Amino acid sequence: MAADESVLWVLDEDLELHVEACAYLTGLRGAGRAFNVEKTSAGRIALYLSYCQGHGVDWSSPSLAQLMAMMRWLVDEPMPARPYPHSR
């Protein structure tokens, strides 16, 4: 399957499809956005949903204070190191 034919999904905490997130990604594809835009959006949506679930935030109606707390979390919380390929 070519990259432009791939399907991206976002799962909720119960490993069920997150309907609204998947609909958003489908909308990006329908608008003719590049696959990499979909892929990047899927990762960012999943990060947001994971944060909301872990911090007791209703993803569909966060307060300004909750969004500001997430922004602080993004700055303060280190992401796991990514392995880099070794040059030969």
C-alpha positions in Angstrom: 0.0 0.0 0.0 1.4 3.4 -1.0 1.9 6.1 1.7 -0.9 8.2 0.2 -3.3 5.2 0.6 -2.4 4.5 4.2 -5.1 4.9 6.9 -4.3 6.6 10.2 -6.3 6.0 13.3 -6.3 7.5 16.8 -7.3 5.2 19.6 -8.7 6.2 23.0 -7.6 4.9 26.4 -9.8 1.8 25.9 -8.0 1.1 22.6 -11.2 2.0 20.7 -11.2 4.3 17.7 -11.5 7.9 18.8 -14.3 8.9 16.5 -13.8 12.6 16.4 -10.0 12.4 16.0 -10.4 9.9 13.1 -13.1 12.1 11.5 -10.6 15.0 11.7 -7.9 13.0 10.0 -10.4 11.9 7.3 -11.3 15.5 6.8 -7.6 16.4 6.2 -7.4 13.7 3.6 -10.6 14.9 1.9 -9.1 18.4 1.8 -6.2 17.0 -0.1 -3.6 17.5 2.6 -0.3 15.5 2.3 0.0 12.2 4.1 2.7 13.7 6.3 0.3 16.4 7.5 -2.1 13.6 8.5 0.7 11.6 10.2 1.9 14.6 12.2 -1.6 15.6 13.1 -2.4 12.1 14.3 0.6 12.1 16.6 -0.2 15.5 18.1 -3.8 14.6 18.6 -2.8 11.4 20.4 -0.5 13.4 22.6 -3.2 15.8 23.5 -5.8 13.1 24.2 -3.2 11.2 26.3 -2.5 14.3 28.3 -6.2 15.0 28.8 -6.8 11.5 30.0 -3.8 11.5 32.3 -4.7 14.8 33.9 -8.5 14.6 34.1 -9.2 17.1 31.4 -12.3 16.9 29.2 -10.6 16.9 25.8 -13.6 18.5 24.2 -13.9 21.5 26.5 -10.7 22.4 28.3 -10.4 25.6 30.2 -7.8 28.2 29.4 -6.0 27.3 32.6 -6.0 23.6 31.6 -4.6 24.5 28.2 -1.9 26.6 29.8 -1.0 23.7 32.1 -0.6 21.5 29.1 1.7 24.0 27.5 3.8 24.1 30.6 3.8 20.3 30.6 5.1 20.2 27.0 8.0 22.5 28.0 8.8 20.8 31.3 8.3 17.2 30.6 11.2 15.6 28.7 10.2 13.4 25.8 11.8 9.9 25.6 15.1 9.9 23.7 14.8 8.8 20.1 17.5 6.3 18.9 19.5 7.7 16.0 21.0 5.4 13.4 24.7 4.9 13.7 26.8 6.0 10.7 28.9 3.3 9.2 
